[in-house]
Amino acid sequence: MTEPNTQEVTLKWTQIQTTGEVGKRSSHGISVANSQLVMFGGEIVARNPIDSTLWKLGPLDAEVKNTGADAQDLPPPNWVVINDGNGAAPSPSPRIAHAQTIADDEKLYLFGGRQGITMEESPLNDLWCFNFTTNEWALIEAASAPPSPRSFHKLIAVGNILYVFGGCAAKGRLNDLHSYNIATNEWNQCAAAPEELKGRGGPGFVASPDGSALFVVGGFCGEESNGIWKYDVANNTWSTVLEEGNDALRPFSVSCGVTMNKYLCFFGGEVNPSEKGHEGAGGFTNGIVLLDGTTGLPVKAIVVGDLPRDRGWSDAALLGNSLVVYGGLSGSDEAPERLSDVWRLDMA
C-alpha cells in the first residue's frame, strides 16, 4: 500500500468567456506567450487536420487579475489569427497530435505530429520555430539527427533545452527521451527509459519547478497507465516513483498538464479506452491529479467552483501561476463531441 500524503491543496476553476471564430477541436496544442494563449493544429473530424492557422487569445493577464474585490467588467478576450499559413514564408503543414512549447525568449517551438488518415497516419519529425516579433515560422535544420517521426508525444522546455518524450510511431509506441539544445542546434538522445516504462502515447510529461528533473505520468501503453517515473537531468538517469498498478492514482492517458507553483498538475484525460480507437470517444474524467514537484508523489487536491466537462486529447499551458485549458474531446463512442471552451485553474 502507498503511504498517504498529508498535503492538501485547494484549487478553483473559472471559465473564461471568449469571442472569435476559432472553432471546436481536439488533438491540438496551446502555449502562453506574452500573456496570450497561442493555439495551433487539431481536428474536428478524427485524423483530419484542420489547417495551418496559428491563433492567439488575449492578452489574458487582465483576466487573471479580474477577480476578488477589485474585479471589473472587462470585455471577453477575442481569438484572432496571427498567421494563416498562406504567406510567402514556409509554415508547418496541417497536423494533429503535435507538441509545442515556449522557449528562447518567448518563441514557439513545434515538433512532429501526424497528417494522414491511414493506419500509418504519416507521423512527422520536423521542428519549427515561430517568432512573435516577425510573425513568421522557420523550419529548423538541426546539426544532428532528430528523434524518429511520432505523434501524441510531449515537448517541454527547461531553459533553452527542449525535451521530447514518447508518443506513437507509424508502428508501435515509443518511450525514448531526446533533448534539443537551441544554442548549439543539436539533438541528443538521453538515457534509455527503464524496462517497466513501456512505450506510450498521451503521457503526462512535465518538469520539476527547478528544472532539475522531468516526470512521466500515465499514458496509454496498450492500456491506461498510472505509473510515475522521474528523469534526473544532471545525472542522465531514470528512477521509478510509483510502479504500474499502484493504489494511489486512477490509470489515465491523454491528459494535459503543467508545472504549477511547486506542484505538477494534470487535468482530465481518458480513463477507459474507446472501442473505436481514435475514431470514437472513450471514458473521460474532469478530475485533477496533483503531484509534489520534488518527489512526484500524489498530493490531495480539493477542487471548488464550477467544473469543466470531462475530456481528453486537450492541451494546457501555464499563465502566471494558473493552468489554462482549451478544447478537447468529450462525449461517447456513439456521439463524440469536440469542445472550444477555455478554463483557468487557480490555487484558492
ABEGO torsion letter per residue (X at the ends): XBBBBABBBBBBBBBBBBBEBAEBBBGBBBBBBGGBBBBBEEBABBGBBABABBBBBOBAAAAAABBEAABBBBBBBBBBBABAGABABBBBBBBBGBBBBBBGGGBBBBBEEBABABAAGGBBABBBBBBAAAGBBBBBBBABBBBBBBBGBBBBBBEABBBBBEEBBABEBBABBBBBBAAAGBBBBBBBBBAABBBBBGBBBBBBAAGABBBBBEEBAGBBBABBBBBBAAAGBBBBABBBGBAABBBBBGBBBBBBEABBBBBEEBABBBAAEAABBBBBBABBBBBBAAAGBBBBBBBBEBBBBBBBGBBBBBBEABBBBBEEBBEBAABBBBBABBBBBBBX
